[in-house]
Amino acid sequence: MKFRAKAVDLVFIRTFSQLLSALSRCSRNFVLRITPDKLIFVLSDKEAANAASSVSAWGEIPRDPYFSEYAMEGVSPEDNEIYLEISPEKIAGCLSTLRSSHNVAGLKIKLTKKFVPCLTFETEFQSINSTPTCVHDVPVVLVVRRMWSHYQDPDVPPFDISVGMPELKMVRLALDRMKNLGPRLTIRASRQGKLSLSVDSYNVKCTVKFNDLRVYDLSDGDVQESENVEEDITQNPNVQFSVEVDMKTIIQTISSDLQKPSNFIGSLCDTRRLHLYFLYGDISLQYSIPSVGVDS
């Protein structure tokens, strides 16, 4: 097995670091799937990832256009992939200096063999007389082939509605103001492009409303504006979909590690699950959050 990649785009390198930092808030361990055309991060704990009562998280980074060099050889020609159990927290830690540094020349990632298998990160810095390099070896665990089926993309039920969320910082600010009012957040959305975030506890009720949001059709996995919005509104003018989620969980998923995405979509499976989709160019980060009290 071999893997080697290089990136020279500073914006991408910073986004890569932020994605890993955000994922580390969900679990201490993820599995990195290295394929010929992309890198995929999947929640490592197979029981948690498949349980209806747990949060699922995964991110994808395509090979093009982000890596100027990308070469890999999987376990075999038939199974041309590599599965590594990693700690996103450790990787984000070794890349933390990239967030504020402006003299980064490139980032190399290699699968290496030290005392144990490692992902080696080599950060190159610009200098007048030389090219200083900072090297970090992050231990990894190779996942055997019989376990690969546990680390595919999580199954997500069909969405009842998908809306373009308000600007991320506005949602973050609203939840920050509401987090001490109650342990649960109720999210409601309609095909009229209306969205509300509310907390209803025994002594207080607080609701934040947003209007004129885009309604999307994600039924085939692609992000596109729904063509049947007007028909749905005419037939069901007052229909709403809602889900109640744990406040701490959703605050973790929209952590300050995430910068403004190019697209931010919230999808609801009525009363069952909330799906958050962040898009940064061609890089995607997704969370699937169960409704509070869902057991199956």
C-alpha positions, 0 to 999 in steps of 0.5 A, a space after each residue: 500500500 502506498 499513498 502520497 499527496 501534495 497541496 499548495 493552495 493555502 486556502 484549501 490547506 486551511 479548510 482541510 485543517 478546519 474540517 479535521 478540527 470540526 470532525 474531532 468534536 464528534 469523535 476521537 477517532 475516524 476512518 480515512 478512506 483513501 481512494 483513487 479520486 478522493 479522501 473520505 472521513 467516516 465516523 470510526 465507531 461502527 456501532 455509533 455510526 450505524 445507530 439511529 440514536 447517534 450522530 453520524 458525520 463524514 467529509 469528502 475531499 476530491 483529488 481534483 482540483 486540490 492536490 497538485 500531486 496524488 498517488 496511491 496503491 490500495 491493498 490490491 488491484 481489485 480493492 484499490 483503497 486504503 482504510 486507516 483509523 486516525 485521530 482527527 484531533 491529532 492531525 488538526 493539532 499538528 496543522 493548527 499553525 496553518 490557520 494564521 500562517 501566511 508563508 506556507 508553501 505547501 503540505 505533503 501527506 504520506 503513508 509511512 512506516 516508522 515504529 508503527 504505520 503513520 500518516 506523515 505531514 510535511 509543511 513547507 514554509 517560504 523563506 528567502 534563503 531556504 525552504 524550512 519544513 515541519 514534519 509530524 508523524 501521526 500514528 494510524 491503524 490499518 483497517 482490515 478488509 473484512 471491516 471495510 463494510 462498516 465504514 461506508 457512507 452512512 444510510 440517510 433516510 429520504 428527506 421531507 424538506 431541504 432548505 438553504 440555511 441562513 448565514 452560518 454566523 447568524 445561526 451560530 449567534 442565535 443558538 449561542 443566545 438560546 443555549 442556556 434556555 433549554 436542553 433541546 432545540 426544535 427546528 421547523 421548516 416549510 416549503 414556503 421557505 420559512 424556518 424557525 429555531 425554538 426552545 420551549 421549556 417550563 418557564 420560557 419560550 424563545 423562537 427565532 424565525 427566518 423567511 424567504 429561504 431557498 428550498 432544495 431537492 436533494 433526493 438524488 444526492 445533488 444540490 439543486 433548487 426544487 422545481 416543485 415548490 409552487 405546486 407543493 405550496 398550493 397543495 399544502 400551504 400550511 404543511 410544516 416539518 419539524 425535528 427536536 434535537 439536543 442543543 449541545 449536539 447541534 452547537 458542536 456541529 456548527 463549531 467556530 472551527 467552521 468558516 463561511 461555507 459556499 452552501 449550507 443546507 438543512 434537511 429534515 426527516 420529519 420528527 426523526 432526523 436533522 441533516 446538515 450539509 456544508 459545502 466548501 467548493 467541492 469539499 463537503 462535510 455532513 452531519 446526521 443528527 437524530 431527533 431526541 428520543 429516537 430509538 430505532 
